[in-house]
Amino acid sequence: MIRIHQNNKGYTLIELLIATGLGIMMLSGVMQVFTSNSQTIRVVDASARVQESGRIALDMMARDVRIADYWGCANTVDILNHLDTSGADTDYDPATDNPTNAAGLAGQDNISTSVNIGGINVTSGTDTVTFRGASQLNGVKVESPYMTVNSAALHINTGANLPKGTKILITDCEGGDYFSNTANNTSTSGTINHNTGNLPTPGHVNNSIKNMSHTYSSNAVISTPYTTTYFIGPGSTGSTSLYRYHPETTLLPDEIIPNVTDLQLLYGYDTNNNNSANRYQDAPTANLDATIAVRITITIESPNGNIVNGNPLSREYSTTATIRNRLL
């Protein structure tokens, strides 16, 4: 008969307790490392998102600063405004419909009352800024025969779709004319009309002057006016967002950057006559007509709330851009 000797002993209770304790300590350490790494990843991801949003927002706004107050080759004092400014046409807005005195830059500082832009309420304590100018219509050009000043039409290339009532600025280095197009179909007719008479309402301004200031030829530039306003308002994600509004082309403001909580602006002008801004003030005290640079500061939060001590990650970004057309 074969006997099997079992000399192996089991673990004692004390050994099991020690092993369990060591295992818990090791697991706790692993969990702490995992939690720390997870938090670091969340902060890095939130920081990257916030930084990218800040870069996009500042790039867009700085570009609009640089191109503001462009009205073609002509100086604004040499532009003849054909629109009915008498008050008889209630669609006429002197703030936007007269390039001879419409400010290329406007702003409001620290909104404290209920201000509505395009149907969106502006967030209290934030700034708004508006840029104006003329945007060149690429591919639209004057063609012969070049019309005399008392003609009701300008000959342009066919294919240019400019709806009736479109406000048009035509300029060369001799001067400019600003009028509403009265032609029914510019795409096939190849003409822009600037007659007096009734246009479809609302939203269109009649011409009170027909005759052009001078004859335009192929070197003329044809543009349309634009207005661009930036502001902070309630966003679709529950936070506040940066909005961009083009009233000439869109019915509602565009929500371009979410989770933007603040917008502040300072306006710089030159007191040393060296074409460089050396003094910055906010909208109520700044001379906006003399402003040559705009300093933009935005505050952006991460979309996730629990990043830093239970709060979103918040960062402030700034840039300064020059109004190039005011330095020419």
Secondary structure, DSSP 8 states (H G I E B T S, - for coil): ------------HHHHHHHHHHHHHHHHHHHHHHHHHHHHHHHHHHHHHHHHHHHHHHHHHHHHHHHTT---SS-GGGEEE-B--SSSSTT--TTTS-TTT--SEEEE-S--S--EETTEE--TT--EEEEEEEEE-TT--B-SS---TT-SEEEB-TT----TT-EEEEEETTEEEEEE---S-HHHH-EEE---S---SSS---BS--S-SS---TT-EEEEEEEEEEEEEE-TTSSEEEEEE-TTT-SS-EEEEETEEEEEEEEEE-SSSSSS--EEE-TTTS-TTT--EEEEEEEEE-S-S-SBTTB--EEEEEEEEE-GGG--
